[in-house]
């Protein structure tokens, strides 16, 4: 959702197929970007992401991975410079395909844990509940703003900006 929103807002067409991904090249805040939506199974995301990094000669440190996170409340963002996979199989795949390197930034978008006995896979693959829709829409817009800030002013400013986003700023 965040990649689609960012691509739409910035006029970047993310429909070209390349190396097991949908990709779109463009510019955001005057910086060249490649927006990527892997078309592999989520558990194999690294098999799509890492070949693109190699093809475009982009160091892992310039990669920003956006992904959903069960362990964060719905519509909450967490931007980090680096870190482990946190049990997320897509991130585990990317780390493994990078030879174990965790030295790349990531933006986690919270989807929360399923309620009751609902299976995790059903929760992850389902649409958000109606009562969550507006919060998710705002979260996606904030994710796009954080990405723009990261490109414009760097990681430190973007990480600092999270505090105001969490506080509703």
Order of alpha helices (4+ residues) and beta strands (2+ residues): alpha-beta-beta-beta-alpha-beta-beta-alpha-beta-alpha-alpha-alpha
